[in-house]
């Protein structure tokens, strides 16, 4: 994936040297509770496998970097992102989201994006609204970390 830049952020391909900070960030309980397919502990070896899989499959997934790794954003199946809690409230989610949405619509031929944040993830719902996504109802999915089926709030964003 190409590097995408804003005034404060660089969205770049992951490097193997990202595996320790990626594992540390992913293990934050406030992040982990909102990830459907990830479980604790998420070790550096797990991060290396993820980085390798992203590269081998050429998945549209980027490292969010403001001088250090602060999160992950991607379009692997659906639009999704998570950020280091130290940067919450700084507008990074909206900034990174706009870069990826523009890239998806302008360069990937995507006409519609979908996102499925957990129903109780209010910060993600606010971000979806800011990015122009529209809620489309309700759904459920198995959350491996919570070890139960959880409600989701599906969203979609159509290319205008």
C-alpha positions as CSV (number, residue, x, y, z in Angstrom):
1,X,0.0,0.0,0.0
2,X,1.2,3.5,-0.7
3,X,2.1,5.9,2.0
4,X,-0.6,8.4,2.8
5,X,0.2,11.7,4.5
6,X,-1.6,14.5,6.3
7,X,-0.2,17.5,8.2
8,X,0.3,15.4,11.4
9,X,0.2,11.7,10.3
10,X,1.8,9.3,8.0
11,X,-0.1,6.1,7.1
12,X,2.5,3.7,6.0
13,X,3.1,0.0,5.5
14,X,4.0,-1.9,8.7
15,X,7.6,-2.9,9.3
16,X,8.7,-5.9,11.4
17,X,10.2,-3.4,13.9
18,X,6.6,-2.3,14.6
19,X,5.8,-5.7,16.2
20,X,6.8,-4.8,19.8
21,X,4.9,-1.5,19.9
22,X,2.0,-3.0,18.0
23,X,1.7,-5.8,20.6
24,X,1.9,-3.3,23.4
25,X,-0.8,-1.1,22.0
26,X,-3.1,-4.0,21.1
27,X,-2.9,-5.3,24.7
28,X,-4.3,-2.1,26.1
29,X,-7.6,-3.4,27.7
30,X,-9.5,-0.3,26.4
31,X,-8.5,-1.1,22.8
32,X,-8.7,-4.9,23.1
33,X,-12.3,-4.9,24.3
34,X,-13.4,-3.4,21.0
35,X,-11.6,-5.8,18.7
36,X,-13.6,-8.8,17.5
37,X,-10.9,-11.2,16.4
38,X,-8.0,-10.4,18.8
39,X,-7.4,-12.0,22.2
40,X,-5.1,-11.3,25.1
41,X,-2.2,-11.7,25.3
42,X,-1.3,-10.4,21.8
43,X,2.5,-11.2,21.8
44,X,5.2,-9.7,19.5
45,X,5.1,-13.0,17.6
46,X,1.4,-12.5,17.0
47,X,2.2,-8.9,15.7
48,X,4.9,-10.3,13.4
49,X,2.5,-12.8,12.0
50,X,-0.1,-10.1,11.4
51,X,2.4,-7.8,9.7
52,X,3.6,-10.7,7.5
53,X,0.0,-11.6,6.6
54,X,-0.8,-7.9,5.7
55,X,2.3,-7.8,3.5
56,X,1.9,-11.2,1.8
57,X,-1.8,-10.6,1.0
58,X,-1.2,-7.0,0.1
59,X,-4.1,-6.0,2.4
60,X,-5.1,-2.3,2.5
61,X,-3.9,-1.9,6.1
62,X,-1.6,0.9,7.3
63,X,0.4,1.8,10.4
64,X,-0.7,5.2,11.8
65,X,2.4,7.1,12.6
66,X,2.9,10.6,14.2
67,X,6.6,10.0,14.7
68,X,5.9,6.8,16.5
69,X,3.4,4.0,15.9
70,X,0.1,5.1,17.3
71,X,-2.4,2.7,15.7
72,X,-3.7,0.8,12.8
73,X,-6.3,1.6,10.0
74,X,-7.5,-0.5,7.2
75,X,-10.0,-1.7,4.7
76,X,-9.6,-5.5,5.2
77,X,-13.2,-6.6,4.7
78,X,-14.4,-3.4,6.3
79,X,-13.2,0.0,7.4
80,X,-11.7,-0.2,10.8
81,X,-9.1,1.5,13.0
82,X,-7.8,1.7,16.5
83,X,-5.5,4.2,18.1
84,X,-3.2,4.4,21.2
85,X,-5.3,6.0,24.0
86,X,-2.6,8.6,24.4
87,X,-3.8,10.2,21.2
88,X,-7.5,9.9,21.8
89,X,-9.3,13.2,21.5
90,X,-6.7,14.7,19.1
91,X,-8.6,14.2,15.9
92,X,-6.2,11.5,14.6
93,X,-9.1,9.1,13.9
94,X,-10.9,11.6,11.7
95,X,-7.6,12.6,10.0
96,X,-6.5,9.1,9.2
97,X,-10.0,8.1,8.3
98,X,-10.3,10.8,5.7
99,X,-7.0,9.8,4.1
100,X,-8.1,6.2,3.8
101,X,-11.6,7.0,2.6
102,X,-10.3,9.3,-0.1
103,X,-7.8,6.7,-1.2
104,X,-10.4,3.9,-1.3
105,X,-12.8,6.0,-3.4
106,X,-10.3,7.6,-5.7
107,X,-7.7,4.8,-6.3
108,X,-9.2,1.5,-5.3
109,X,-12.4,1.6,-7.2
110,X,-14.5,1.1,-4.1
111,X,-18.0,2.5,-4.2
112,X,-19.2,1.7,-0.7
113,X,-17.4,1.3,2.6
114,X,-18.8,-0.7,5.5
115,X,-17.9,-0.5,9.2
116,X,-19.1,-2.6,12.1
117,X,-18.1,-1.1,15.5
118,X,-19.3,-2.7,18.6
119,X,-22.6,-1.3,19.8
120,X,-21.1,0.0,23.1
121,X,-18.1,1.7,21.4
122,X,-19.5,5.3,21.5
123,X,-16.2,6.8,20.3
124,X,-16.3,4.8,17.1
125,X,-19.9,5.9,16.5
126,X,-19.0,9.5,16.9
127,X,-16.1,9.0,14.4
128,X,-18.4,7.2,11.9
129,X,-20.8,10.2,12.1
130,X,-17.9,12.7,11.6
131,X,-16.6,10.7,8.6
132,X,-20.1,10.7,7.0
133,X,-21.0,7.1,7.5
134,X,-24.7,6.3,8.0
135,X,-25.9,3.7,10.6
136,X,-27.8,0.9,8.8
137,X,-29.3,-1.1,11.7
138,X,-28.0,-3.7,14.1
139,X,-26.0,-6.9,13.8
140,X,-24.2,-9.3,16.1
141,X,-20.8,-11.0,16.0
142,X,-18.6,-13.2,18.2
143,X,-16.1,-11.1,20.1
144,X,-13.2,-13.4,21.0
145,X,-11.9,-11.2,23.8
146,X,-15.3,-10.9,25.5
147,X,-16.0,-14.6,24.8
148,X,-19.6,-13.9,23.7
149,X,-21.8,-12.7,20.9
150,X,-22.0,-8.9,21.0
151,X,-24.2,-6.4,19.3
152,X,-22.8,-4.3,16.5
153,X,-23.9,-1.0,14.9
154,X,-23.3,-1.4,11.1
155,X,-22.5,1.7,9.1
156,X,-22.0,2.4,5.4
157,X,-20.5,5.2,3.4
158,X,-21.3,5.5,-0.3
159,X,-19.0,7.3,-2.8
160,X,-20.8,10.5,-3.8
